[in-house]
Amino acid sequence: SGRQFGVIDAHSRTPHHFSEDDASFLQSLANVVGAAAERGRTEDLIRDSERRFRELADTTPALMWTTDHEGHVSFVNQGWLRFTGRMLQEELGDTFAIRAHPDDRPHLLGLWREALQRREEFRAEYRLRRADGEYRWVVEVGIPRLSDGEFLGYVGTATDIHERKAMEDALRASEQTFREVADSAPVMIW
């Protein structure tokens, strides 16, 4: 970054006057060594950043995932793997909606393709197969990742909402039962 961070020292076994070519060679060597050192430092920072991201992602209570710009799954967190009971390699690639309930899959894939084509937020509720074979309702949200206006893919989460859906279904059934009783009663109910 334009700062001096080291010194290259050149010696000769015999008295020697270093030419301008020698100085240019040493400057080139210094530039290569400097670039390599800077690259190493940058790679260390990237590895540390990735480690911190994975630690955060793996300890979050949500099922987390990312995709590349084509919509292929590039990462799932440990929560996702525990929920589905699958290995990381099984989840990567063109696997979006592979664990969705067969009845939900066509609609889910349609929503996904539309969001991906438009590079817009993705949101859907569907049943996801858990490791024990049970399908649980989840709400999945994917947010486009952009860098300098370039679409990189999505980062998203899936949250288990099965109990909420069960309560909503029970409430609907209760309301329907009340309507049927009210409609068939021999008296006026209002």
N, C-alpha and C positions, 0 to 999 in steps of 0.2 A: 504493500500500500504506500510506496514511496518513502518508507522509513528504513533506515539502516538497522539491521538486526544481527549482523555478523561481519566478520573480517576474513578475507582470504589472503594468506601470506604466501609469497613465492620466494623460493631460495634457489641458489645455484651453487654447485660444488666448487666452481671456479669463478673468479671475478667475471661478471657478465653484465653488459648493459642491455636492459630489456627494451625491445623495440615497441613501436606503436602497435604492431601486429600481436606481440606478446600481451600487451595491455588489453587489446580487444578480445583476445582469446580468454584472458582471465575475467573480463567483464561478462562475456558470454557464459562462462562457467558459473560465475556468481549468479547470473540471472536464472540459469537452469536450477541451481541448488536452491535459490530463493523461491522459485515457483514450486519446486517439489516440497519444500518446507511449508509453504502457504497451503498447498493442496492437502498435505497431511493434516494440518491444523483444521482446515475446512471439513475434511472427512471425519475427523474426530468430533467436531461440533455436530455434524449431521448424524453420526452414530449415536451421540448422546441425546440429540433431539428425538430420534426414532425410538430409543430406549424409553425415554420419558413418555412419549406418545403411547407406546404399547403398554407401559405400566398403567397409565391413566385409562386407556381403553379396556384393558383386561380387568380392572377393578371397578369399572362403572356398572351399575345395576341393570343397564339396558343391554340389549343385543345390538352390537355395533358392526357396521360394514362400510367398505368403500368400494368404488368401481373405477375403472379406467375410462377414458373418453368414449369408448365403444359400448360401455355398459357392462363390461365383464367384471365380475367380482374379483377384487385384488387383495382384499383383507377382510377377515371377520375376527372378532375378539373372542376371548376364552368363554365369555358368557354365551355367545352364539353356539360355540362348539359344545358346551355343556348342555345347552337346551336341545340341540338337534342330535347329539350323540355321535357326530361325525368327525372325521379328521380334517385338518386344514386343507389338505390337497383335494379332498372331495368337494369342498365348497368354493374353490377358486375357479375362475374361468367363466364360461357362458352358463352359469348355474342359477341365474335369477329365477325365483319362483319354483325351483325344483322341489322344495319341501312343502309347497302350498297344497291345500286340499284340492283334489282333482276338480271338484265343482267350482272352486274359486279361481283356479289357474287361468282360464281364458280371459276373464275380466281383468284380473290382476296384470297379466302380460300386456293387454291392450292399454291399460293405464300407464304401465311402465314404458312401453314403446312411444306413446304420445309424449310423455314428459321428457324422455330422452331425446326425441326428435326436436322438441321445442327448447330443450335445455332449461326446463322449468322445474320448480319444486314438485316432488312426487309424494303423494299421500294416499294410503289405502288401508282398509281394514279387511283382514282375511284370516283364515285358519291356517296355522303353521304346525307342521308335524313335529312333536316333541320326541325325544329319545325313546320314551316308553311306548310310542305309537299313537298316543292321544293327540288329537288336534286341538290346539288352543287358539283362541282369537287374539290377534295382535293388531296394533296400529303401527304402520311402518311409515316413516317420513325420511325422504332423501333430499338433501340440499345440494344444488350444483356447486362444485368447486371451480373457482376461476383464478387464473394468474395472469395479470396484465391483459385481461379481457379474453384470454384463451380458456376454453372449456377443458378441464382436466378429468372430469368425472363427477361422481357423487360421493358424499359422506352421509351415512344414514343410521337410523336406529329403528329397532322394532321393540315395542313395549307390550307385555302381556296384559290384555284387558279382558280376559276370559270371565272373571267374576262380574265385571261391570255388564258385559253382554248377557250373562245369565240373569242378572237382576232385571235388565231391560226386557228380556223375553218373558220373565215371570210377571212383570208389571203389565205388559201387553196382554198376556193370557188372562190375568185377573180382570183387566178392564173389559176384555171381550166377554168373559163370563158374566160380569155385571150387566153389560148391555143386553145379552141374551136373556138373562133373568128379568130385567126391566122390560124388555120388549114382549115377553110372554106372560107377564103378570096380568091378572084380570082387573087390575085397577090402574088408574093414572099415577105415574111416578114422575115427579119433576124436581 
